Amino acid sequence: MNRRLKVFILVLLTAVMCLSAGIASLYRGSEEPVPAESSAAEPEEKTAAPPILFPGPNGLWGARSANGRTLIEPTWYYLKVMSQKVLIARRSTGKVDSFGLIRTTGEQIVPFLYSNFDQREPDVWVATLQEDGEERYHIYHADGTLWMEQTWDSAELEDGMLTVTQGKNRFVYLLTERGVLRQSFYAEYPVGLHRLLLAPDEEALAALPEDSILLHLGKAAADFLITLFVTHTEPDVTALGAEESSATGLRTIGRRYTACTLQSAEIKEIRLIKNGGYPTYRIRMQLKYTIANETDTEVVGTSAWLTVSRNADGAYIYSKFSDARMDAQYGV
């Protein structure tokens, strides 16, 4: 009998232990889904519903959240959803209606400068403004930030390729999640009756500075050519480098070109030669000009190098100029 009791007690203890292990396993299992629930909540935050617009009794517009909470009181003549947190709003000043961007908190993030916001793609909005009686354009993301800082004369978007112009300048960009990728770049600058061209091929374009710097360097090169071939004067002293030897050479170099007339000019290369301190660039140009002699006119085709630095004030200054044809005649 005692033996049977011992066996019964042993079986009973084994059952209790198994039951305890099962309960512990169930308890641990109830704790494991907590992180999963937390991670599952994140997409819901990211994909929150856009605000809902509603008219007020005053005929103006406001916005509320999907759960009915009022975000913006009905105080606007016009509202349109741009994204989850950004709205296009219209402010009336009597004769003129102007559009800007506000957050769903009511905070203004873009001034009321525009006559229209036109959506071209989910994350591309073209904003129209008036300047000197002409339409100009800015390109915005749906979050209210600019794709690029420039103001454009025209803007066309097709298959993700944005074509924009400024005067005779024409640029093509690919708009991607990583940002704006340059595809082609064409700029021209007047030099008297002629022009300086900046039209690098796709391979060269990839190695060139950002657009704003590139445009300023082209303008600096054109201004220098104007002093040589149009006004036949020395460059403005404020645009000369600090080194006396370089400045002296540039002040007198215009004398070499008094009998010269520019025919064509094109920038073939821009190279960053100093990045520490103030950035310095060498601009290689292909020039064609004529030299009027006493008996005939010589046609010259030559390469020229202009060294330009950007100072602390953001101005572009000249430090050196070299023209293979003139250097051969007068020395460097």
Secondary structure, DSSP 4 states (H G I P E B T S, - for coil): -HHHHHHHHHHHHHHHHHHHHHHHHHHHHHHTHHHHHHHHHHHHHHTPPPPEEEE-TTS-EEEE-TTS-EEEEEEESEEEE-SSSEEEEEEE-SS-EEEEEEETTS-EEEEEEEEEEEEEETTEEEEEEEETTEEEEEEE-TTS-BS-S--BSEEEEETTEEEEEETTEEEEEEEETTEEEEEEEEEEEEETTEEEEE---HHHHHTSPPHHHHHHHHHHHHHHHHHHHTS--PPPGGGB-S-HHHHHHHHHGGGGGTTEEEEEEEEEEEEEEE-SSS-EEEEEEEEEEEEE-SS-EEEEEEEEEEEEEE-TTS-EEEEEEEEHHHHHHH--
